[in-house]
Structures are given as C-alpha cells and as structure tokens.
Amino acid sequence: MRSVVFDFADIRSMPDFYLQFADIFLLPDWFGNNLDALWDALTVGIRLPVQIVFTHFDRQSMDFVSLYNLFEEAEQELDGLLSFNSLEDKA
C-alpha cells in the first residue's frame, strides 16, 4: 500500500493542504480547493489503496477539524482502501 505523509509543521492553512494534496496525487488544475472536491478525489479520483498520515497534526485546531473528519469518514466509506492516521504534535 502506498503511503503519503502530510507534515502539518509545513501546512499552515487549508489552501496549503489542497496545494500539497493536488501536487502529490497529480490532480488536474481544475481541482476545486474545497472539501467536496477533496471528497471526490479521495473516493474516486486517486489511485487506491493508499495510507494517508498527518504528522505534527493538532486535532484541536479549528482550521483543520473538518479536514480530519473528512478523512475519518473516507476511511470508513472506502473499507480498507484508504488508511488514515494522524500523529499529534506534542510540542
């Protein structure tokens, strides 16, 4: 299973995340930078199976709560094709 790591020490905003996600998964320029487009990409637009890991992630950050919840839901929906883990920043 391919593993992709998103390091939130370098991701400060949702636009930063969308840009990295689109670059890593080679999404087209017309990829919409929003949660609906991200859901579509996760469920039908990227090569599966894949393991996604968030490092230095603050689950309590209001900026990323919706993002975390979306990945949790996608993991359940895709039933083994997507594995999602987050490693919280203990600093």
Backbone as a ProteinNet text record, in pm:
[ID]
protein_1_A
[PRIMARY]
MRSVVFDFADIRSMPDFYLQFADIFLLPDWFGNNLDALWDALTVGIRLPVQIVFTHFDRQSMDFVSLYNLFEEAEQELDGLLSFNSLEDKA
[TERTIARY]
84.8	0	89.2	61.2	135.2	107.4	209.7	195.2	229.4	142.5	161.5	154.1	254.7	262.2	243.2	154.5	136.1	187.4	290.5	353.6	293.9	214.1	146.1	237.1	363.5	460.2	482.1	455.7	472.4	339.3	229.8	97.3	29.6	9.5	-44.6	-190.4	-242.4	-379.2	-438.7	-569.2	-634.3	-582.7	-563.6	-505.9	-369.1	-286.8	-157.9	-180.7	-278.8	-306.3	-354.9	-452.3	-505.7	-395.8	-305.5	-196	-107.1	-69.7	13.1	-60.7	-187.5	-266.3	-272.8	-304.4	-314.1	-180.1	-70.8	62.4	98.4	76.5	113.7	32.9	-95.6	-182.1	-202.7	-124.6	-125.4	-266	-337.8	-472.8	-468.2	-571.4	-572.4	-582	-547.3	-551	-690.3	-792.9	-928.4	-979.9	-891.6	-930.9	-981.1	-1100.2	-1157.9	-1097.4	-1054.4	-992.9	-1100.7	-1174.6	-1279.4	-1300.8	-1375.6	-1393.8	-1472.7	-1567.7	-1643.9	-1552.5	-1466.2	-1372.5	-1273	-1231.1	-1139.6	-1206.6	-1331.4	-1406.3	-1411.1	-1444.4	-1449.4	-1313.7	-1208.3	-1073.5	-1040.5	-1072.7	-1041.9	-1120.4	-1244.5	-1329.5	-1327.4	-1296.2	-1294.5	-1181.7	-1103.7	-1007.9	-861.6	-829.4	-689.2	-673.4	-549.5	-519.9	-521	-602.3	-613.7	-557.7	-515.6	-519.7	-407.6	-430.7	-332.3	-345.7	-232.2	-229.7	-193.6	-275.9	-252	-218	-107.9	-65.2	-48.4	-109	-86.4	13.6	127	222	217.7	262.5	260.9	121.6	22.1	-116.4	-181	-248.3	-322.1	-470.6	-522	-661.3	-758.6	-712.5	-796.7	-800.1	-713.5	-708.2	-838.7	-905.9	-1031.8	-1011.7	-890.6	-862.7	-873.3	-851.1	-840.9	-939.2	-1035.3	-1131.7	-1209.9	-1259.4	-1337.6	-1252.9	-1127.1	-1036.2	-1017.6	-991.1	-973.6	-1099.1	-1215.2	-1341.4	-1366	-1332.4	-1349.6	-1264.1	-1138.9	-1052	-1099.3	-1149.7	-1206	-1325.2	-1412.7	-1530.4	-1491	-1395.1	-1349.8	-1288.5	-1214.3	-1155.9	-1265.7	-1372.2	-1483.5	-1555.4	-1578.7	-1651.4	-1576.7	-1444	-1364.5	-1323.1	-1359.3	-1348.7	-1217.6	-1107	-977.5	-893.2	-951.6	-874.3	-800.7	-848.2	-783.5	-759.3	-635.6	-598.7	-556.6	-610.8	-581.7	-534.8	-423.2	-369.8	-321.9	-330.6	-273.6	-183.8	-69.3	25.9	27.2	-23.8	-39.9	93.6	99.1	216.1	213.2	313.8	318.1	390.4	432.5	507.8	421.6
-117.9	0	124	213	339.8	422.6	489	573.4	717.6	809.5	951.8	1025.3	1107.9	1182	1330.2	1390.3	1534.8	1588.8	1671.7	1725.6	1862.7	1868.4	1992.2	2093.2	2059.9	2161.3	2257.7	2209.9	2291	2335.1	2283	2316.5	2408.3	2531.6	2632.5	2667.1	2624.8	2662	2555.7	2562.2	2469.5	2488	2611.5	2624	2555.9	2563	2491.6	2341.7	2288	2144.7	2106.2	2181.1	2148.6	2148.6	2244.7	2252.9	2129.4	2089.3	1969.6	1844.7	1833.1	1716	1704.6	1815.4	1814.7	1780.9	1832.6	1802.7	1655.6	1603.1	1464.4	1365.9	1390.8	1297.5	1335.2	1432.9	1472.6	1504.8	1584.5	1622.8	1734.8	1744.6	1847.9	1988.7	2086.8	2226.5	2269.8	2206.3	2245.8	2181.9	2109.6	2055.2	2169.3	2153.9	2258.2	2251.3	2361.5	2367	2380.9	2271.4	2268.7	2124.2	2107.2	1973.4	1880.6	1934.2	1849.4	1792.3	1876.6	1830.2	1730.5	1754.8	1662.9	1526.9	1526.4	1401.2	1324.5	1395.5	1331.7	1273.4	1347.5	1299.1	1174.3	1176.5	1061.3	937.7	954.7	838.3	787.5	874	826.2	884.1	976.1	1045.7	1010.7	932	896.2	744.8	703.7	559.9	502.8	401.1	331.8	191.4	126.3	167	265.2	340.7	437.6	456	478.5	514.4	662.4	739	882.1	905.5	976	1006.5	1157.2	1213.4	1353.4	1353.5	1421.3	1435.1	1578.5	1595.1	1725.4	1787.9	1705.2	1747.3	1779.9	1893.2	1934.2	1911	1803.5	1765	1870.2	1952.8	2055.5	2184.9	2196.3	2317.3	2335.2	2445.5	2473.4	2483.6	2516.2	2528.7	2395.3	2285.2	2155.6	2049.3	2086.9	1989.7	1923	2001.6	1946.1	1853.8	1889.2	1805.8	1670	1671.4	1547.6	1460.8	1522.3	1448.1	1387.2	1460.1	1409.3	1285.4	1288.7	1172.3	1053.1	1078.1	970	905.5	989.1	937.9	862.5	914.8	848.1	712.1	703.3	575.1	472.2	512	420.2	383.8	482.6	462.3	369.4	383	307.2	169.9	135.6	-0.9	-71.5	-15.1	-80.1	-28.8	45.9	100.6	228.6	293.9	413.6	392.6	406.4	400.5	540.9	590.6	726.8	725.6	794.5	809.5	952.5	999.8	1131.2	1116.3	1180.3	1181.6	1323.9	1338.9	1473.3	1532.5	1662.8	1739.5	1752.7	1703.2	1705.8	1827.3	1917.5	2035.5	2131.9
0	0	0	-89	-96.3	28.7	80.3	198.3	162.5	203	177.4	310.2	336.6	462.8	435.5	512.5	510.5	643	638.4	758.4	788.4	893.9	928.6	997.3	1014.1	1054.9	938.2	815.9	695.2	633.7	684.3	631.3	731.9	693.7	785.8	760.7	644.7	609	516.9	498.7	406.8	264.3	215.1	80.3	68.1	173.3	172.6	157.1	231.4	223.7	84	30.9	-101.8	-207.2	-199.6	-296	-287.5	-165.4	-149.2	-195.8	-159.3	-198.3	-349.9	-416.2	-562.8	-627.5	-571.4	-625.7	-607.8	-489.7	-460.6	-545.3	-558.9	-630.6	-777.9	-825.5	-966.3	-1016.7	-938.3	-976	-1079.9	-1161.6	-1266.3	-1207.1	-1288.2	-1244.9	-1200.9	-1252.9	-1218.2	-1088.5	-1016.1	-885.5	-797.7	-743.3	-657.5	-518.1	-468.9	-335.7	-229.2	-210	-107.9	-64	43.6	99.8	7.8	-67.3	-160.7	-269.3	-324.5	-427	-367.6	-244.2	-177.7	-157.5	-116.6	-100.4	-233.3	-339.7	-471.1	-509	-482.3	-514.8	-433.5	-305.7	-219.9	-259.7	-297.5	-320.7	-464.2	-560.6	-699.3	-784.4	-730.8	-814.3	-796.7	-694.7	-671.9	-678.8	-699.8	-705.6	-564.1	-545.8	-417.6	-433.4	-330.4	-190.3	-155.7	-48	-2.1	149.3	211.1	352.3	359.5	430.9	448	594.7	617.5	753.8	766.7	870.2	906.3	1021.5	1005.4	1115.2	1167	1290.6	1358.1	1348.7	1369.1	1350	1484.1	1489.7	1609	1583.8	1637.7	1616.6	1669.6	1760.6	1820.7	1739	1639.6	1558.2	1481.7	1504.8	1436.6	1285.3	1242.8	1099.7	1026.8	1099	1032.1	1082.9	1166	1219.3	1106.1	1012.8	901.7	814.8	796.5	718.3	785	914.7	990.2	980.2	1001.5	996.9	858.8	753.3	617.8	594.4	638.8	620.4	703.2	823.4	904.9	833.9	778.8	708.4	581.5	508.3	385.6	418	527.4	567	590.8	657.9	683.2	553.5	470.9	344.7	249.4	245.2	148.1	199	320.3	372.4	337.8	387.2	370.4	255.3	164.3	52.7	90.6	196.2	249.2	397.4	436.3	576.9	618	728.6	773.5	918.1	942.4	1077.6	1095.9	1219	1249.1	1371.4	1361.7	1472.1	1525.5	1645.7	1700.9	1741.1	1727.5	1768.4	1919.9	1987.1	2134.4	2189.3	2100.8	2144	2220.2
[MASK]
+++++++++++++++++++++++++++++++++++++++++++++++++++++++++++++++++++++++++++++++++++++++++++

